[in-house]
Amino acid sequence: MSTPIDVQRARRETPGCEHVLHLNNAGAALMPHLVLAAMTQHLQLEANIGGYEAARQEEARIERFYTATAALLNCLPEEVAFVENATRAWDQAFYSIPFQPGDRILTAQAEYASNFIAFLQVAKRTGAKVEVIPSDEWGQVSVAALEEMLDERVKLIAITHVPTNGGLVNPAAMVGALARARGILYLLDACQSVGQMPIDVQQIGCDFLSATGRKFLRGPRGTGLLYVRREICQQLEPPLLDLHAATWTSPTSYVVRPDARRFENWEMNYAGKLGLTAAIDYALSWDPGEIERRNRQLATLLREGLRAIKGCRVLDLGQQPCAIVSFVMGNIPPCEIQHRLHSLQINVSVSPREYTLLDMDQRELASVVRASVHYYNTEAEIERALAALHELCE
Ligand SMILES: *Cc1c(COP(=O)(O)O)cnc(C)c1O
């Protein structure tokens, strides 16, 4: 039995709700008060007793990061690394894979720019090839097309679960079933899906998953995480090692630590790590299925309202679009819409062509407005945002 989201509780626990109408949860969601408190308390402690001493005193709470993330993703604590953002988490995984000339990297149409730039760099360096899996009639990764493409040269499947520029949800678990059956490495960018919907790495079947703290998880900026499946962790040496990831054992040798923390740095933002831990624990206090359900309800309300505005085109792909709503309105540039809404304390963002270049070019889009809801938004807020957009059109 699941209980619906207590929206009033969520709002009471989110100081930002008093100040802004926040529809930029895909950029950075509003932090709950608990997250802010965890960070400020730790900064205060560092100031009072010293940074190393504070970390030692709070060791148990800092270690909670690994068990909390394991509970969130359904994995083991030793399969989790704390990284300063999702891009570096993804990079640490991707650049650890030893590519050979002719190896194939398969990715998807809506892939994120930072990931694609890394593909191109590695292709240039190693002679590996980057290939894009065709999309199905919904704009999702075509699982049938992917199956056709698979052969022994495919070294990696790397796709984004939910892209940065719209409501598309790729069939991550169906891709995982194919990767698993063939023993192909599978790296999932789950930056926009973790915190927005239930994520179970066993069910998805990925080898790596990267996510950020500040988006739907509602953690602080400058935090991210990486999941690495235990069975492959020790086969891959991260591209960057330090004295935390490895131990210098003799003048000519070092030993890399066995768990996923081989992908971490020694120095990290402890206040941020504690803030992210608080955000994950907070997320675990809600039913993730109910978070997803409420997000879809709010996003649907927003899409329906947008479709009723003359000249407005809702652009979300996928069979069941999620909390990210993307649109354009007549000839009004997306950045102007963002600007005008901002002056009314309504936060949305703009997703430019070059963040998801293949998808945007295929659909001939220069940029889109991105309005992303979260469970603490209200129906009244959606109505207010729609009214403001109506007015802007006139
Ligand atoms: C935001 C985003 C990233 C990058 O996350 P950072 O924490 O900023 O590094 C990666 N992939 C997708 C799909 C994103 O939306």
The ligand as a Tripos MOL2 file, in Angstrom:
@<TRIPOS>MOLECULE
LIG
   15    15     1     0     0
SMALL
NO_CHARGES

@<TRIPOS>ATOM
      1 C1         22.8000   17.5880  -15.9090 C.3       1 LIG1
      2 C2         23.1450   16.4050  -16.7240 C.ar      1 LIG1
      3 C3         24.4340   15.8590  -16.6970 C.ar      1 LIG1
      4 C4         25.5780   16.5340  -15.9890 C.3       1 LIG1
      5 O1         25.4990   16.4970  -14.6010 O.3       1 LIG1
      6 P1         26.5730   17.3580  -13.7830 P.3       1 LIG1
      7 O2         26.2880   17.0150  -12.3430 O.co2     1 LIG1
      8 O3         26.3050   18.7760  -14.1240 O.co2     1 LIG1
      9 O4         27.9220   16.9250  -14.2080 O.co2     1 LIG1
     10 C5         24.6630   14.7050  -17.3900 C.ar      1 LIG1
     11 N1         23.6960   14.1060  -18.1040 N.ar      1 LIG1
     12 C6         22.4470   14.5950  -18.1620 C.ar      1 LIG1
     13 C7         21.4050   13.8870  -18.9650 C.3       1 LIG1
     14 C8         22.1340   15.7730  -17.4920 C.ar      1 LIG1
     15 O5         20.9120   16.2850  -17.5800 O.3       1 LIG1
@<TRIPOS>BOND
     1     1     2 1
     2     2     3 ar
     3     2    14 ar
     4     3     4 1
     5     3    10 ar
     6     4     5 1
     7     5     6 1
     8     6     7 2
     9     6     8 1
    10     6     9 1
    11    10    11 ar
    12    11    12 ar
    13    12    13 1
    14    12    14 ar
    15    14    15 1
@<TRIPOS>SUBSTRUCTURE
     1 LIG1         1 GROUP 0 **** ****
